[in-house]
Amino acid sequence: MPEPTPLALPEGHPFGPHNLPYGVFSPGDAPRRVGVRLGDHVLDAGALAAELGSPHTALLTGPTLNPLLAAGRPVWSEVRAALTTWVTDPAHQAAVERHAHPLAEVSLHLPFEVGDYVDFYASEHHASNVGRIFRPDAPTPLTPNWKHLPIGYHGRSGTVVVSGTDVVRPSGQRKAPADPAPVFGPSVKLDIEAEVGFVVGVGSERGRAVPLEAYRDHVFGLCLLNDWSARDIQAWEYVPLGPFLGKSFATSVSAWVTPLEALETARVVPPARDEALLPYLDDSSAEPGGYDLRISVEINGEVVSEPPFTTMYWTAAQMLAQTTVNGASLRTGDLYGSGTVSGAEVGQCGSLLELTWNGERPLELGSGGRSFLEDGDEVVLRAWAPGAQGVPVGLGEVRGTVVPRT
Amino acid sequence: MPEPTPLALPEGHPFGPHNLPYGVFSPGDAPRRVGVRLGDHVLDAGALAAELGSPHTALLTGPTLNPLLAAGRPVWSEVRAALTTWVTDPAHQAAVERHAHPLAEVSLHLPFEVGDYVDFYASEHHASNVGRIFRPDAPTPLTPNWKHLPIGYHGRSGTVVVSGTDVVRPSGQRKAPADPAPVFGPSVKLDIEAEVGFVVGVGSERGRAVPLEAYRDHVFGLCLLNDWSARDIQAWEYVPLGPFLGKSFATSVSAWVTPLEALETARVVPPARDEALLPYLDDSSAEPGGYDLRISVEINGEVVSEPPFTTMYWTAAQMLAQTTVNGASLRTGDLYGSGTVSGAEVGQCGSLLELTWNGERPLELGSGGRSFLEDGDEVVLRAWAPGAQGVPVGLGEVRGTVVPRT
């Protein structure tokens, strides 16, 4: 019986040949290059493509995924098909092993240059919870527009950081309703938002809307995303123009972008719509637009929530259609987040704001009681999706530790 | 008496050697290069610098201003001093003329690659007017936070376009309060916002605030900006997360970026503050942070408003301090807008929303009555500032024509 090779994976490994997410890595101080994750290794995709004579080598040499993202869906499929062949065909095993680096020995970088970053608010449970907490006197928790369009706003693309980057606690103004004037200091309500991010590959022209059915021609893949939020700063600043400093200090994304093709088996029908949708958003006769992604939120190694992405009211295709319906153009590298993923149950909420009901019901963790995050807390988001034959498709984790400003 | 040279300017020309704004141009189909405006000519700054042996030639060769922006204040001063010498010293006249192109014979391009675009809301008159129109039932027109911090939000950097670019009328959802459900179609309340934009040269580190006094180390210069706005789309979408599609379809900037050094004589003390400011915003003992910029708004050749920038409550330095006080980093090419500039008088408002009081009092123009913009309308923003010896410093115009979506 032959020795198992270094790249042999146990049955059902979530980063097996059925997954093959893309990232950007560097071995030591070497320049950044495009990597593909296989098990606990990173394949140097550009070097492998060059050795095996791929016509797409130039798209895979780094320092970002942007050239691959811009290449378009037919090329995405060709590259993925080639990679699948390389990692499964024994004829290529030696080449693959020559270009494999143990994950633990490389640095992972922000995988793409971010164009515009838009954050949505697509979970009905999350939006309802936030409405109850922030606007207790409003007649209904959801604003009247919520079921007619996916609400979104632009975030700061310059502070999108890769998993593993420390998050410096933001300072800012806060004012409780009874305070006579705002005070300044480090946020005392630092929170997370567990989200899924969608990465635009192919841009679009200004003045043209991207219809629902063109979603997969434009969106390359998805990542996990933590939209760090300072609730005290946000509550004081956000009326009337929306969140700004409460969010703009950091948004973490996974180091791995999972191509949509790897998630075909995870597609599901979104929840029933309570309001008739205008034609540009009406997906009642479209292919299933949801994804069955099972997310977990860990604080200091303890799982505090398991948000189910199946519960999201608005789909990624609808968010893209909304972004462009006014004629706004897309660029390669545009990123949009789903908004916090929260299910119907308490243990399915993607933010501490909800999990502790704005601090009224602190979590009891092994590391102590938590209303919001303390300095030193490490947050990890993980997710997986059901794949073919019951093999999970793993998404890259998003890890971040809160540090005080020095 | 010698012949006047092609570059001889009449006394007091607003684009004389005291001004020298930067842009990006191409003569015909040639590659984009950095230009400096002198009168009605564009000097090819890179070619001139190369011929005259400048050490900064590489910063001036294009295709954007970003390398110059990133170079920092000492270099900005050196480049400006060299340009001033070149265009005023007869010894360099022949070289300057060799590299001068008539404005009418070149194409002007977006002068810098935009990082993040933030839009503020810094005019008390504008914010009060909008409050009265959009929130008539609120106890006060200004929200409680307004005088404690400059309110801002992120806009879409991918749809920032240069003056002269047509603006496609956006489509979207709108719903009047009495309508049973939203309807979809082209905006019927397309508006302008006359603003001043500030262009960040030198970036900053994540986790560090940029104090008021570092403003001129980071901001390179300013431009005119038209933040096109669809009021009907905005009114329906903006609660609770702020403007999105009502603004994201286009933001026009002037082709010329005026360096701050050209506007030293235009600095003025901002209005008295009605609330004590937290230390990071307190400019009571700082150098004057306002600018005396006289703006005019033309529709189809007719001046409809003359907004005075002196009335802005918040200064550019305060907006920058606010943007970074939470630790958000800056990047070269970040752009922030002042928000609509409106004075106390009706004829000083920078938006049709205010000028027509949301359409209740249409303007009577030679081209017909106008509540909001019609297809084919051309809007031009112009501005100038007082310079030394009474010579005005001209800002680049922002021109745009509304076209229907095809």
Interface residues (C-beta under 8 A of the other chain):
Chain A: G115 D116 V118 Y121 G131 F134 R135 T143 P144 N145 H148 L149 I151 G152 Y153 H154 G155 R156 S157 G158 T159 V161 V168 P170 S171 G172 Q173 K175 A181 P182 V183 F184 R206 G207 A209 A230 I233 W236 E237 Y238 V239 P240 L241 G242 P243 F244 L245 G246 S248 F249 A250 E275 A276 L278 P279 Y280 Q322 T323 V325 N326 G327 A328 S329 L330 R331 D334 R405 T406
Chain B: G115 D116 V118 Y121 G131 F134 R135 T143 P144 N145 H148 L149 I151 G152 Y153 H154 G155 R156 S157 G158 T159 V161 V168 P170 S171 G172 Q173 K175 A181 P182 V183 F184 R206 G207 A209 A230 I233 W236 E237 Y238 V239 P240 L241 G242 P243 F244 L245 G246 S248 F249 A250 E275 A276 L278 P279 Y280 Q322 T323 V325 N326 G327 A328 S329 L330 R331 D334 R405 T406
